[in-house]
Amino acid sequence: MSAAYPSRNVSPAQVAERLRSEKRVLAVSHEAPDGDALGCLSAFLLMCERLGIPGEGFIPGESGIPPEYLFLPRVKDVLRGDPPALPASTTVYFLDCSSLLRSNAHKFPEDVVRVNIDHHGDNPGYGEYNLVDPAAASTTAILYEIFKAGDFPIDDEVATGLYVGLVTDTGRFQYSNTTPEAHRLAAELQECGVDVAWVYRQVYESTPLPKLLLLERALRHLEVRLGGALAVSWLSNDDFVQAGADEGHAEGLIDTLRRINGVRVAVLVRERKTESGVQTKVSLRSTDGSLNVAELAHKRGGGGHIRAAGFTSDDEVGSVLAWIESEVGAAL
């Protein structure tokens, strides 16, 4: 956090009050964004438009946006790469970012004001203003509470972004974070104008061919270890080239591995070439919650949820998988 400002926890009403008075905002989410991250950006930037607040979105890195989310307004315009220069009086809103490092936010000026809105239990409260609720089904669910507290206009476009975050982070209302409150929120968003069937088609029934070809290559590499408790796979840079895919097409592929009968932990490692060499991005899933994969990710500088987490490494794929197998074997 900035040395110039104290850090404090705030309520949805307090965030709404601050947002209403903003002169300019930058909305930031994490690299390799998922439905919750992109739903947050879309809904937040649309709401800023409704309130007359100039703003932009930013996601670090250059990897493609998962194509199933490109229908969301403002997503195609999100800035990429290194953090942009900030005009005077800009407040940075971090949405669904469990850590500053994951959002590359450590590259922003020290005196910037950060508002941290998130639902990851391992979020350390790095903002000057922190609204972190691990009980929330998604970060878009927290945004909804902010918008309601401010009596902001939630139209069908804003509601759709909020719904996408909710439906994807709950696994279509099948994961353990699917609470009665999550179902009530879904109903309220539908009453705001969300076309549930249309969203389902966009997110789950509009799969581009490169994504299916990438899944086929991931299944070629599939291995089941530790007597069937651990499923691992990997995707090399060549796999992406041969499938005509980018990193955005890898979103959600790990869900196929976690469906294997008897598997308790699923791992997908993606290799990507950088200017400094090869980097591996690791996705971790715990099917029954008996192993906290966020704690596993913390050991390598990552983070996430008990059942879904990840980290980035400079080690080779084989070395990363060997380390994970050792850690999971010792824990189960």
Beta strands, then each sheet from edge to edge (+ up, - down):
strand 1: 8-9
strand 2: 24-28
strand 3: 55-58
strand 4: 90-95
strand 5: 113-118
strand 6: 129-132
strand 7: 223-225
strand 8: 230-235
strand 9: 265-274
strand 10: 277-286
strand 11: 303-304
strand 12: 308-313
sheet 1: 1+ 6+ 5+ 4+ 2+ 3+
sheet 2: 7+ 8- 9- 10+ 12- 11+
end
